[in-house]
Amino acid sequence: MNVLMVTPHLPPHQAANALLPHLLGQALGRLGHGVDFLTFGQARDGDHVRFVRRGPRALRATRLPQAMEAAQTWWKARGLLARAHVVHVHSSTWMNQVAARLAARQGRPYVLTHYGTEIWHHDGRDRRFRRFNREARHVTFYSRALLDRARHHPPNIWHTWKIFFLCELVSDEQDETDHEVGDVGFFPRERLPQLSVSRVTEAQIERFFELRPQKTGVVHEFVEERRAVFLDAVGKQLRPRAHMNGIVARG
């Protein structure tokens, strides 16, 4: 099987949508699959990587750089799509959307993975973005937290990182000098109080209990899980379906 990864970044960038495509490509390669990449960059094209050069930022308001990027994407993606059995699109840049449209026109199924930027900025009014999702054979989210955010959290203009710590209880006394906390309580897992879902959801709390036994190898397990999900989707002819590990049906 030949897979085309369309992503705005690759290492040495350390963004999530650079690392995951790279790690997935390595994992698929070890299984004997062919992997090509279409990404932004100034380097020369290689045997398995094609670069789309970004236009000047100062002219982006004129839409000319976007038009140039779209033309490059159209030209360079055609050859890659000719040998691809499936396309994996990471994020929602202009290049990604053009590549996805070309894949749909050529009858190549594509899997779409969303990262934080798409979730924070989606307002439901972008017709191109809705079509981008609708035409995908599968839509996945980079993490369960993003899936929770897309499904359950109310709209929020702020970008938010959530960090949770596994702690040991040393005292159940409330600090009386802390005027930001009205009360402190402990609740069993099966009888949670009313939650402020803009801060935490019940599904996230359940996830804490699932993750608690993990000690080492978290990154390796994450990549293997995503690789298994990707291959499972391909093995089932990419039929839309819902799955609790982050995949949701299109629509």
C-alpha positions as CSV (number, residue, x, y, z in Angstrom):
1,M,0.0,0.0,0.0
2,N,1.2,3.5,-0.8
3,V,0.2,6.4,1.5
4,L,0.5,10.1,0.8
5,M,0.9,12.3,3.9
6,V,-0.2,15.9,3.4
7,T,1.0,18.1,6.3
8,P,2.1,21.7,6.8
9,H,5.3,20.7,8.7
10,L,7.8,17.9,9.1
11,P,10.8,17.7,11.6
12,P,12.9,19.5,12.6
13,H,9.6,21.4,13.4
14,Q,8.3,20.2,16.7
15,A,4.6,20.8,16.1
16,A,2.2,17.9,16.6
17,N,1.3,18.0,12.9
18,A,5.0,17.6,12.1
19,L,5.8,14.8,14.5
20,L,2.8,12.5,14.1
21,P,3.0,12.3,10.3
22,H,6.7,11.6,10.5
23,L,6.3,8.9,13.2
24,L,3.4,7.3,11.3
25,G,5.4,7.3,8.2
26,Q,8.3,5.5,10.0
27,A,5.9,2.9,11.5
28,L,4.2,2.3,8.1
29,G,7.6,2.0,6.4
30,R,8.7,-0.7,8.8
31,L,5.6,-2.7,7.8
32,G,6.6,-2.5,4.1
33,H,4.2,0.3,3.0
34,G,5.3,3.1,0.8
35,V,5.0,6.7,2.2
36,D,5.3,10.0,0.4
37,F,5.0,13.5,1.8
38,L,3.6,16.8,0.5
39,T,4.6,19.7,2.8
40,F,5.6,23.3,3.0
41,G,9.3,24.1,2.7
42,Q,12.0,25.7,0.7
43,A,14.2,22.6,0.1
44,R,14.5,20.7,-3.1
45,D,12.1,17.9,-3.8
46,G,13.3,14.5,-3.0
47,D,12.2,11.0,-4.1
48,H,9.5,10.8,-1.5
49,V,9.0,14.4,-0.4
50,R,7.6,17.3,-2.4
51,F,7.8,20.9,-1.1
52,V,5.3,23.7,-1.7
53,R,6.9,27.1,-1.2
54,R,4.9,29.6,0.8
55,G,4.3,33.0,-0.7
56,P,5.3,36.3,0.9
57,R,3.4,37.0,4.1
58,A,3.2,40.7,3.3
59,L,1.0,39.9,0.3
60,R,-1.4,37.4,1.9
61,A,-4.2,39.9,2.1
62,T,-4.2,40.1,-1.7
63,R,-4.7,36.3,-1.9
64,L,-1.9,36.0,-4.5
65,P,0.4,33.9,-2.3
66,Q,-2.5,31.5,-1.7
67,A,-3.2,31.2,-5.4
68,M,0.5,30.4,-6.0
69,E,0.5,27.8,-3.3
70,A,-2.7,26.2,-4.7
71,A,-1.1,26.0,-8.2
72,Q,2.0,24.4,-6.8
73,T,-0.1,22.0,-4.8
74,W,-2.1,21.0,-7.8
75,W,1.0,20.4,-9.9
76,K,3.0,18.5,-7.3
77,A,0.2,16.5,-5.8
78,R,-0.9,14.9,-9.1
79,G,2.2,12.7,-9.5
80,L,2.1,11.7,-5.8
81,L,-1.6,10.8,-6.0
82,A,-1.1,8.7,-9.1
83,R,0.8,6.2,-7.0
84,A,-1.1,6.6,-3.7
85,H,-3.8,4.2,-2.6
86,V,-4.9,6.5,0.3
87,V,-4.1,10.0,1.5
88,H,-3.7,11.1,5.1
89,V,-4.3,14.9,5.5
90,H,-3.0,16.5,8.6
91,S,-4.6,19.9,9.6
92,S,-6.5,22.4,7.4
93,T,-4.1,24.7,5.5
94,W,-4.9,26.0,2.1
95,M,-2.4,23.4,0.6
96,N,-4.2,20.6,2.5
97,Q,-7.6,21.6,1.3
98,V,-6.5,21.8,-2.3
99,A,-4.7,18.4,-2.1
100,A,-7.9,16.9,-0.5
101,R,-10.1,18.2,-3.3
102,L,-7.7,16.8,-5.9
103,A,-7.7,13.5,-4.2
104,A,-11.5,13.4,-4.1
105,R,-11.6,14.2,-7.9
106,Q,-9.2,11.4,-8.6
107,G,-11.1,8.9,-6.5
108,R,-8.5,8.6,-3.8
109,P,-9.9,8.2,-0.3
110,Y,-8.5,10.5,2.3
111,V,-8.3,10.4,6.1
112,L,-8.4,13.8,7.8
113,T,-6.8,14.4,11.2
114,H,-7.6,17.5,13.1
115,Y,-5.3,19.3,15.5
116,G,-5.9,22.1,17.9
117,T,-6.0,25.0,15.4
118,E,-8.9,23.7,13.5
119,I,-11.0,23.2,16.7
120,W,-10.2,26.6,18.2
121,H,-11.1,28.6,15.0
122,H,-14.0,26.6,13.5
123,D,-17.2,28.6,13.8
124,G,-19.4,26.5,11.6
125,R,-19.8,29.0,8.8
126,D,-16.9,28.0,6.6
127,R,-18.4,26.1,3.7
128,R,-15.0,24.9,2.4
129,F,-14.1,23.5,5.8
130,R,-17.4,21.7,6.0
131,R,-16.9,20.2,2.5
132,F,-13.3,19.3,3.6
133,N,-14.7,17.2,6.4
134,R,-17.7,15.9,4.5
135,E,-15.6,14.4,1.6
136,A,-13.2,12.7,3.9
137,R,-13.7,8.9,4.3
138,H,-12.7,9.2,8.0
139,V,-12.2,12.2,10.3
140,T,-9.9,11.7,13.3
141,F,-8.7,13.9,16.1
142,Y,-5.1,14.1,17.4
143,S,-6.2,13.4,20.9
144,R,-9.3,12.4,22.9
145,A,-9.2,15.8,24.6
146,L,-9.7,17.5,21.2
147,L,-12.5,15.2,20.4
148,D,-14.1,16.1,23.7
149,R,-13.6,19.7,23.0
150,A,-15.3,19.5,19.6
151,R,-18.2,17.5,20.9
152,H,-19.0,18.8,24.3
153,H,-17.3,22.1,25.2
154,P,-19.1,25.4,24.6
155,P,-17.4,27.8,22.2
156,N,-14.4,29.6,23.6
157,I,-12.3,32.4,22.0
158,W,-9.3,31.4,24.1
159,H,-6.6,28.8,23.3
160,T,-6.3,26.5,26.2
161,W,-3.8,23.9,27.3
162,K,-5.0,21.5,30.0
163,I,-2.4,19.9,32.3
164,F,-3.5,17.3,34.9
165,F,-1.2,16.0,37.6
166,L,-1.4,12.7,39.5
167,C,-0.8,13.7,43.1
168,E,-0.8,12.2,46.6
169,L,-3.1,13.6,49.2
170,V,-1.2,15.0,52.1
171,S,-4.1,17.0,53.7
172,D,-7.8,17.6,53.1
173,E,-7.8,21.0,54.8
174,Q,-8.7,24.0,52.7
175,D,-6.3,26.9,52.6
176,E,-8.5,29.7,54.2
177,T,-6.3,32.4,52.6
178,D,-7.4,31.2,49.1
179,H,-10.3,33.3,48.1
180,E,-10.7,31.8,44.6
181,V,-11.9,28.4,45.8
182,G,-15.3,28.4,47.4
183,D,-15.3,24.8,48.6
184,V,-13.3,21.5,48.4
185,G,-14.9,18.1,48.2
186,F,-14.0,14.5,47.3
187,F,-16.4,12.5,45.2
188,P,-16.5,8.8,44.0
189,R,-16.0,8.2,40.4
190,E,-19.6,7.0,39.9
191,R,-21.2,10.0,41.7
192,L,-19.6,13.1,40.3
193,P,-21.1,16.5,41.1
194,Q,-22.3,18.9,38.4
195,L,-19.2,19.8,36.4
196,S,-18.1,23.0,34.7
197,V,-17.7,21.5,31.3
198,S,-15.6,24.4,30.0
199,R,-13.0,23.2,32.5
200,V,-13.4,19.5,32.6
201,T,-15.8,16.9,31.2
202,E,-16.9,13.6,32.6
203,A,-15.2,11.7,29.7
204,Q,-11.9,13.4,30.6
205,I,-12.2,12.2,34.2
206,E,-12.9,8.7,33.0
207,R,-9.8,9.0,30.8
208,F,-7.7,9.8,33.9
209,F,-8.5,6.4,35.4
210,E,-7.7,4.7,32.1
211,L,-4.3,6.4,31.8
212,R,-3.3,6.0,35.5
213,P,-1.6,2.6,35.2
214,Q,0.6,3.8,32.4
215,K,4.2,4.4,33.4
216,T,6.5,4.2,30.4
217,G,6.4,4.1,26.7
218,V,3.5,6.6,26.3
219,V,4.7,8.1,23.1
220,H,5.4,4.7,21.5
221,E,2.0,3.5,22.6
222,F,0.4,6.6,21.1
223,V,2.0,6.1,17.7
224,E,1.2,2.4,17.6
225,E,-2.4,3.2,18.5
226,R,-2.7,5.7,15.7
227,R,-1.0,3.4,13.2
228,A,-3.3,0.5,14.2
229,V,-6.4,2.8,13.8
230,F,-5.1,4.0,10.4
231,L,-4.5,0.5,9.1
232,D,-7.9,-0.7,10.5
233,A,-9.6,2.0,8.6
234,V,-7.8,1.1,5.4
235,G,-8.5,-2.6,5.9
236,K,-12.3,-1.9,6.1
237,Q,-12.2,0.2,2.8
238,L,-12.4,3.3,5.0
239,R,-16.1,2.9,5.7
240,P,-17.2,5.7,8.0
241,R,-17.8,4.6,11.6
242,A,-17.6,5.9,15.1
243,H,-14.8,4.8,17.5
244,M,-14.0,5.9,20.9
245,N,-10.2,6.2,20.4
246,G,-10.6,9.5,18.6
247,I,-12.2,8.5,15.2
248,V,-15.6,9.8,14.4
249,A,-17.8,9.2,11.4
250,R,-17.9,11.9,8.7
251,G,-20.9,14.1,8.3
